[in-house]
Amino acid sequence: MQTLYQTFRVVLALIQSHEANHAPQDAGAEGVGVALPATRQHGQGFFVEVCAVGFVLLESRADADDLPRVRNQVKEITLDMAGSMQKIAKTCFPRAMQVIDRFHVQKLVYEAVQELRITYRWQVIKEENKAMKAAKEKGEVYKAEELENGDTLRQLLARSRYLLFKSPDKWTKSQKIRAELLFKQFEDIKHVYYYSLELGKIFSTNYDKDVARAKLALWYNKIEEYGYDTFTTVANSIENHYERILNFFVNRSTNAAAEAFNAKIKAFRASFRGVVDMSFFLFRLAKVYA
């Protein structure tokens, strides 16, 4: 309980230091002190960003006085691909190896798959609206064609969202039928979906950095040859952060636990429609989640 409460005090001190645009900043509780170099202000969202970068918990005033040495002991930081995060991590922990979290990489790919699905959905809606208008002019009642499972093409695209986030072995019976119909109607969605699965497999099954480098390069070549613009953009983003992404395979580190905890904090904060007394808010967090 005490360690978690100290942790919250440290995070609060980081926020106060950042907003004041100077360092060091005294946390004012139990001899805990934190210094953060002045950087561009991020507002309330910085609370979450600090957790994503990580923090140094200082147990004594002696540690606070020797903060550069303590920071240099940090060996590894897991973060996303944001340039601001990279700058903060490099400034605060210059000797730490930066690792791009695999989930941020895979999220980019999943978003590309969803973008293609949405593009096709808008096309279908546009064509359906034209057909409805034409039927109305003829004095007829428009009825959309239904597929084998009872979905119209528009419904098929709308209801396929969640199955594209899952691997085939986790599909329900209805999702398997819907996926078969979707891939039959839209070959492009099928291709990019399986490319996304292939990337996930690289992260899940490889434990050697050099092997992962070769497989990731082959995956990148396939994406370039396929030529889908959004996927090419994603591949280029991966190329720009190539080495930091490959650092994942050194220790297979991820900040999934921190991200999950951040989500709990954000939901807890949202339930109060904002926070006025930060100290009491942190006290309640410590009581609820310790």
C-alpha positions in Angstrom: 0.0 0.0 0.0 2.7 2.5 1.0 4.8 1.8 -2.1 1.8 2.3 -4.4 0.8 5.5 -2.7 4.4 6.7 -3.1 4.2 5.8 -6.7 1.1 8.0 -7.2 2.9 10.9 -5.3 5.8 10.5 -7.8 3.5 10.7 -10.8 1.8 13.7 -9.3 5.1 15.4 -8.8 6.1 14.7 -12.4 2.9 16.4 -13.6 3.4 19.4 -11.4 7.0 19.7 -12.4 6.0 19.4 -16.1 3.3 22.0 -15.8 5.5 24.4 -13.9 8.1 24.0 -16.7 11.0 23.7 -14.4 13.0 21.0 -12.4 13.4 19.7 -9.8 10.0 19.5 -8.2 9.5 18.3 -4.6 6.7 15.7 -4.3 6.2 16.9 -0.7 5.5 13.5 0.7 7.7 11.0 2.6 10.9 12.5 1.3 10.1 11.6 -2.3 11.6 13.9 -4.9 11.4 13.9 -8.7 13.0 16.0 -11.4 11.8 16.2 -15.0 13.5 18.3 -17.7 11.3 21.0 -19.1 9.5 19.8 -22.2 6.5 20.9 -24.3 3.3 20.8 -22.1 0.8 18.1 -22.8 -2.0 19.1 -20.3 -3.9 16.4 -18.5 -3.0 13.8 -21.1 0.6 14.0 -19.8 -0.6 12.0 -16.7 -1.0 8.9 -19.0 2.2 9.6 -21.0 4.3 9.7 -17.8 3.1 6.2 -17.0 3.8 5.0 -20.5 7.5 6.2 -20.3 8.0 4.9 -16.7 9.3 6.6 -13.6 12.0 6.3 -11.0 10.7 5.9 -7.4 13.1 7.5 -5.0 13.2 6.1 -1.5 15.4 8.8 0.2 16.6 12.4 -0.1 20.1 11.0 -1.0 18.6 9.5 -4.2 16.9 12.8 -5.0 20.3 14.6 -4.8 21.9 12.0 -7.1 19.0 11.8 -9.6 21.3 11.6 -12.8 23.0 8.5 -11.5 19.6 6.9 -10.6 18.3 7.6 -14.1 21.3 6.1 -15.7 20.5 2.8 -14.0 17.4 2.4 -16.1 18.3 -0.2 -18.8 15.1 -0.5 -20.8 12.0 1.6 -21.6 8.9 0.4 -23.5 7.0 3.1 -25.3 5.0 3.9 -28.5 6.1 5.5 -31.7 5.3 9.1 -30.8 8.3 11.4 -31.4 7.5 13.3 -28.1 7.8 10.0 -26.1 11.1 9.2 -27.8 12.5 12.6 -26.8 11.3 12.4 -23.2 12.7 8.9 -22.8 16.0 9.9 -24.4 16.3 13.0 -22.2 15.3 11.4 -18.9 16.9 8.0 -19.4 19.8 8.4 -21.8 21.4 5.0 -21.3 18.2 3.0 -21.6 17.4 0.8 -24.6 14.1 2.0 -26.2 11.6 -0.7 -27.1 8.5 0.0 -29.3 5.7 -2.0 -27.7 4.5 -4.7 -30.1 0.9 -3.8 -29.4 1.3 -0.3 -30.8 2.8 -1.8 -34.0 0.0 -4.4 -34.4 -2.6 -1.7 -33.7 -1.4 0.3 -36.8 -1.8 -2.8 -38.9 -5.3 -3.6 -37.5 -6.4 0.0 -38.1 -5.3 -0.4 -41.8 -7.4 -3.5 -42.1 -10.4 -1.7 -40.6 -9.9 1.3 -42.9 -10.2 -0.9 -45.9 -13.4 -2.5 -44.5 -14.8 1.0 -43.9 -13.9 2.2 -47.4 -15.8 -0.7 -49.0 -18.7 -0.1 -46.6 -19.0 3.5 -47.8 -18.9 2.3 -51.4 -21.7 -0.2 -50.7 -23.8 2.5 -49.0 -23.3 4.9 -51.9 -24.4 2.2 -54.4 -27.3 1.2 -52.2 -28.5 4.8 -52.0 -28.4 5.0 -55.8 -30.4 1.8 -56.2 -33.0 3.1 -53.7 -33.4 6.3 -55.6 -33.8 4.5 -58.9 -36.4 2.2 -57.4 -38.3 5.1 -56.0 -38.4 6.9 -59.4 -39.9 3.7 -60.9 -42.4 3.4 -58.1 -40.9 0.2 -56.8 -40.0 -0.9 -53.3 -36.3 -1.4 -52.9 -35.1 -4.6 -51.3 -31.4 -5.3 -50.8 -30.1 -8.7 -51.8 -29.5 -11.0 -48.9 -26.5 -13.3 -48.6 -26.5 -16.9 -47.3 -26.4 -15.9 -43.7 -29.3 -13.4 -44.0 -27.0 -10.3 -44.1 -27.1 -7.7 -46.8 -23.7 -6.6 -48.2 -24.0 -3.4 -46.1 -24.7 -5.4 -42.9 -21.9 -7.9 -43.7 -19.3 -5.1 -43.7 -20.7 -3.5 -40.6 -20.9 -6.7 -38.6 -17.4 -8.0 -39.6 -15.6 -5.4 -37.6 -14.8 -7.5 -34.5 -13.9 -10.7 -36.3 -11.1 -8.9 -38.1 -9.5 -8.3 -34.7 -9.5 -12.0 -33.9 -7.5 -14.9 -35.2 -9.6 -17.6 -37.1 -9.3 -20.1 -34.3 -11.2 -17.7 -32.0 -14.1 -17.0 -34.3 -17.6 -18.1 -33.3 -19.6 -20.2 -35.6 -21.5 -17.2 -37.0 -18.2 -15.3 -37.4 -16.7 -18.1 -39.4 -19.7 -18.0 -41.8 -19.5 -14.2 -42.0 -15.8 -14.2 -42.6 -16.1 -16.7 -45.4 -18.7 -14.5 -47.1 -16.7 -11.4 -46.5 -13.5 -12.8 -48.0 -15.4 -14.2 -51.0 -16.9 -10.8 -51.7 -13.8 -8.7 -50.9 -10.5 -10.3 -51.7 -8.5 -7.3 -50.6 -9.8 -7.5 -47.1 -8.8 -11.2 -47.0 -5.2 -10.4 -48.1 -4.6 -7.5 -45.6 -6.2 -9.5 -42.8 -3.8 -12.4 -43.3 -0.9 -10.0 -43.6 -1.9 -8.6 -40.2 -2.0 -12.2 -38.7 1.5 -12.9 -40.2 2.9 -9.8 -38.4 1.4 -11.0 -35.1 2.9 -14.4 -35.6 6.4 -12.9 -36.1 6.0 -11.2 -32.7 4.6 -14.2 -31.0 6.9 -17.0 -32.2 10.3 -15.4 -32.5 12.7 -15.0 -29.7 15.9 -14.1 -31.6 16.4 -10.5 -32.8 18.3 -11.5 -36.0 15.7 -14.1 -37.0 12.9 -11.6 -36.4 14.8 -9.0 -38.5 14.9 -11.4 -41.5 11.2 -12.3 -41.1 10.1 -8.7 -40.6 12.0 -7.8 -43.8 10.3 -10.5 -45.8 6.9 -9.3 -44.4 7.8 -5.7 -45.4 8.7 -6.9 -49.0 5.3 -8.6 -49.3 3.5 -5.5 -48.3 5.4 -3.4 -50.8 4.6 -5.9 -53.6 0.9 -5.9 -52.7 0.7 -2.2 -53.1 -2.2 -1.3 -50.9 -1.6 2.4 -50.0 -2.6 2.4 -46.3 -0.6 -0.8 -45.7 2.4 0.7 -47.4 2.2 3.7 -45.1 2.1 1.4 -42.1 5.1 -0.5 -43.4 7.0 2.8 -43.9 6.2 3.7 -40.3 7.6 0.4 -39.1 10.7 1.0 -41.2 11.2 4.4 -39.6 11.3 2.7 -36.1 12.9 -0.5 -37.3 15.6 -0.9 -34.7 13.5 0.1 -31.7 10.8 -2.4 -32.8 13.4 -5.1 -33.1 14.6 -4.3 -29.6 11.4 -6.1 -28.4 13.0 -9.4 -29.3 15.9 -8.8 -26.8 13.8 -9.3 -23.6 10.3 -9.4 -25.1 9.3 -6.5 -22.9 5.8 -4.9 -23.1 4.0 -2.2 -21.2 0.7 -4.0 -21.5 0.2 -4.1 -17.7 0.9 -0.4 -17.4 -1.5 0.4 -20.3 -4.2 -1.7 -18.6 -3.6 0.1 -15.3 -3.7 3.5 -17.1 -7.1 2.5 -18.6 -8.4 1.9 -15.1 -7.1 5.2 -13.9 -8.8 7.0 -16.8 -12.1 5.3 -16.2 -11.9 6.0 -12.5 -11.2 9.7 -13.2 -14.0 9.9 -15.8 -16.5 8.6 -13.2 -16.0 11.9 -11.3 -16.3 14.1 -14.4 -12.9 15.5 -13.6 -10.7 15.9 -10.6 -10.3 19.0 -8.4 -8.4 17.7 -5.4 -5.5 15.7 -6.9 -4.1 14.5 -3.6 -7.4 13.0 -2.5 -7.9 11.5 -5.9 -4.5 9.7 -5.6 -5.4 8.6 -2.1 -8.6 7.0 -3.4 -6.7 5.3 -6.2 -4.3 3.8 -3.7 -7.2 2.5 -1.6 -9.1 1.0 -4.5 -6.3 -0.5 -6.5 -3.6 -1.4 -3.9 
